[in-house]
Amino acid sequence: MQNTQTLVAQYLEAFNETDADRRRELLEALHTPDCTYTDPHVDLKGAAQIDGFIEQTQARFPGFTFTLGGPIDAHHNQTRFQWHAGPDDKPDTYVGFEVILTEDGRIRNVYGFMDAAPVA
């Protein structure tokens, strides 16, 4: 299995990549063809749908950056980590965590959860 630190760094890099062509390259390299991404708001299948979700997220939250929010925990083909997202002056505007399941060193499934968000 790919080094989990590298996997998570590349995963976050894809969420932060604003160049559409580069982001698609990252997503296709990271994910299996039948990958899924599920969080409280979406249930996606395939890198193209994940790419569309990231593009919409970037449009909705311009200037936000996703960063690692703490240590990475991994065993077998499972990785979990907390992330922060926000602008430079408030990088933890949103806090969540992901559970990633891998297959042959690539991401097969992502399960996302929200820990903190601004009050509407």
Number of C-alpha atoms within 10 A of each C-alpha: 11 12 9 18 14 10 19 21 12 16 18 16 17 22 21 19 17 14 10 14 9 11 19 18 12 19 21 17 14 21 22 19 15 11 22 21 21 17 14 9 8 11 13 19 15 18 23 14 15 22 20 14 16 19 19 12 13 17 12 10 13 11 12 22 19 20 20 16 16 11 11 13 13 16 8 8 17 16 20 20 18 20 22 21 22 18 14 11 8 11 17 21 15 17 21 17 19 19 18 23 20 22 15 10 16 20 26 20 22 21 16 20 15 14 12 12 12 8 4 3
